[in-house]
Amino acid sequence: MKSAAPSGAHLSLDRLVALASVAVPMAHHGLSRGRVAGLSGPRRGEGGDLYDLRPFVDGDDRRQMDPAATARSGRPQLRRRHEEVERSLMLVVDMRTPMLWGTRGRFRSVAAAEAAALEGWRWVRASGRCGLAILREGGMEWLPARPREASMLEIAGALARTHAEILAEPANAARTQVGSADVPRPLVETLPGIAARLASGTAILLATGLDTPGERFGPTVTALARRNPLEILLVQDAVETAPPPGTFTARIGAALSRGRFGASPSAEMLSEHDIPFRPVRCDQPEELTA
């Protein structure tokens, strides 16, 4: 069955939850279709799968002795298990003011949230842990990484609730004032703070239109990725991928201005710095199954 009508300007909690129906578990614990794979996080000690069983020798850890095998064989036996490693993903969803628009299908903020949620569902279905950071004007919402589907239900609720709050904020109406000089905080200034709260090896998946990336965004992300593998879901509106010809009138502040649309240079910048990314089209929402 094809998906319902695109979410448009509003982020639907029902749709975020329904995306679980198309979330195919990943065959590995890397980011699902990107180039980052084989991620590991903090070690939790012994796992549940038996690695081997052998006679105890001097120097072995007595805590790893297997009482049942020892009783059967009549001599001390040592059991070893595969190490169990937590694999964690932090979804970072950009809901700053520049994301709150769209010309076809969905707002860029809605596309970012839906694309991130889909990846989150894939991650937890592969037994990973998933957390959330929402970038908004003047602050950040944060949910630590947790396992299982319950974490994704909490993440979906936080995404829908925060998006509705942002759309209703008086500050978003204030951006129509003449001469408004409000400029979003550059992304490059937010990422180190996010990475500092994460364990080494925790993956970061940033869903953004890459507005105001800031100076040295490329080198900064490349350096951060050595500790926390990072991939970008690059959200693109139709006018960014295929700018229409001609001159158009647009409202900027309280005034009208005429100009032309231009192609976004974001993809070229990411490729130049070899930063893994995947495009997300606002006019091509995921289809849901029956």
N, C-alpha and C positions, 0 to 999 in steps of 0.2 A: 504494500500500500504506500502511496506517495505521502510525503509529509504534509502536515497541515499548512495553511498559509503562513508565509514567513512572519517572524515575530515583529518585524518593523521596528518601531521605536521602543517597544516594551520587551523586557526580558521575562519569559514565561517560566515559572518554576516547574509546571507540568512538563514542558518540553525539555528542560534540563534533566529531569528525572527520566523521561522517555528515551533520552539519548543512550541510556544503558542498553537498549534493545539493539543498537547497531555497534556497540562497543565490543569488537572481537578481541579476546585476550591476546596479549603479545606473546610471541614465542620466546622472547628474551626480556630482560629487565632494562633494556635501553629505551630511549624515546622511540615511539612506535614506528615512524617511517623515516626518521631523520638519520643522521650519521653518528649519533652518540649511542653507544651500546655497552653492555657489560658493566653497568654501574654497580657500585657497592657502597654500603654505608657502615654505620657502627656495628661491630660484631656483637652478637648476643650470646656467644658461647656455643655449646654443642647443639647441633640440630637433631632432627628426629630420625634421619636415615642412617642405618648402620654402614660403616665404612669397612671395618674388619674386626675379627676376633682372634686373639693370639695369646700364647702363654705370657704370664707376667714375668718381667725380668727386672733386676735391680736398676733403680733409677726411674722406673715408671711411676706415674701418679696413682697412688693407691685409691684415690677417689673414682678412678675409671674402671676399677675391678667389677666384673659382672658376677654377682652372687650365684645366679642360676647356672651359668656355664661353669663356674668354679665347682659347684656341687656335683654337676654331672660328670665332670672330667676327673675330679679328685685332686686337682692342682689349680693354683690361682690362674684365672683367665682375665685378660684385659680387653675391654670393648672400646672401640673408637668410632666416632660418628662424624659425618660430614659437618663442617662448620656451617652454622646458620647465620646468614647475613641479612640485615635489614636493608631493603632497597626503597629509597624514599624519593618522592618527586614533589617539588614545590611549584604549584601553578601561580603565576604572577599575571594578573589580569589588569590591563590598563583601562581605567574608567575616568581618566582626566577629561577636562572640558573638550579638547580637540577630538576626542573619540565619539562625542555625542552628536553625530550627524550621519547621514547616508542619503544617497540619491536613488538607490534601487534596492529593493529587497529588505535589508536590515540596516540599522545603525551600525557603525563600526564597533561600538561598545558591545552591542548584542552579539555580533559575529565573533568578537574576541572571547566573550564569556562562553558561548556555545561550543566553540572550537576547543577551548581549554577544558571544559567539562567532559567532552567526549574523550579527550586524552586521559583525563583523570579516571573515568570509568574503565578504560582499557588497562590502566596501571593497576588499580586495585583488584581487577579480575585476574591479574597475573600475580596476585599475592603481594603486591607492593603497598607502601604507605603513601598517602597523598595529603598535602596541605595546601593552603591558599593564602595569597597576599593580594589584596585589591589596592591598586594605586588610585587615589582620588585627590582632589585639590586639598592641600593642607594636611594630609595625613595618609594613613595606610591601615586597612583592615587586615587582621592576621589570624589564621587558624593553623595551629601546628599540625604536622603530618601524623596521621593515624591510619591504621589498617582497616580493611573490609569496607563493604558497601555503606555502612553507617556513616563513615567519614565523608563519602561522596554526597549523601543526602544532606549532611550539614553544610557542605561546600555549596551545593545547589541552592539551598535556602539562603545562605549568606550572599551569594551572587545576585539572586533575584531581589532580595530585600535592599541591598546596598544600591543596586541600580535604580530602583524605584525612589529611594531617598535622594539620590543625586539628581534625578530629573526634577524632583520637587523642590530642590534647594533654591532659596531666593538668589543665591550667588549666580546661578545659571541664568536667571532673568537679568541680573545686573550686567552680564557680559554684553548686553545690547546697548549699554550707555555709550554716549559719544566719548571718544578718546580713551576708552578703557585700556589700561596698560597692563592688565593682568596677563602674565606669561607663565605657562605651566613650568613647574620645576623640571629641569632636564632629567631625562631617564638615567643618564650616567651618574647622577648624584644619588639616586635611590638604590641602585643595584648593590654597591658595596655594603650598605646597611642590611639589605636582605641576606646577602651571602654570609655576613658576620653572625647571623642568628641560626645558621644551618650547619649541620655536621659536614665534615669533609666527605665528598662523594655524593652528597644529595644533589640530584639533578634539578635544574631550574628550567621551566618552560614558560617563556614570556610571550603573552599574547598582546600585541600592540600594533598600532599603525605607524609607530616609530616617529611620531611628531616630537619635535624639539629633543632629539637624542642628546644634544650637548657636545661640547668639544671633547675630542679623544674618546668618543664612544667605542669605536672599533678596538683600539689598543686596550682600553679598560676591560671590555668584555673578554677579549682574548686572554688577558691575564687572569681574570676571575675564573675562566673555564678550566684552568689548570687544577683548580681545587673543587669547583662545582660545575660539572658539565652543563652547558647552557645551549638551548635551542630557542629560536624565535618563531612564533606563528605570526607571520607578517600579514596584518589585516589590510585589505585593499578595497576601496570603493570602485565602482565602475568608471568614474571619471579619473581615477588614478591609473588604471590599467589601459584605458582607451579614451584619452581626453577628446571631447567633441571639438570640432573646428568652430571657428567664429568667436565673436566677442559677446560676453554675457554680462548682465547686470546682477549684482549681488549686494546684499545688505551687510555692511561691515560696521559694527557699532550701530549707531542710529542713522548713519548716512548710507547712501547708495553709491556704489562704485562699479565701474565697468572694467572688464579684463578678460583674459583667456585662461583656460585650464591648461595645466602642464602635467606631464608624466612624473610620477613620484620617483626620486632617485634612490629610494631606500634599498631596493633589491641590489642595485649596483654597489652601494656602499657596503652592504653585508658580504657580498661576494668578494669584494676587494680585500676584506679582512678575513676571509675564509670562515665566517661565522655561519653555522648551520641554521637554515631557515626553511619554512614552508609557507607558501602563499595561502591565504584564506580569503575567498571572495565573498563580499557581502551579498551579492546577488545569486549565490549558489549554496543555499543551506543544505545541511545533511538531510537525507530522506530517512524517515522512520519506517520500521517494519510493522507488520500487523501485530 
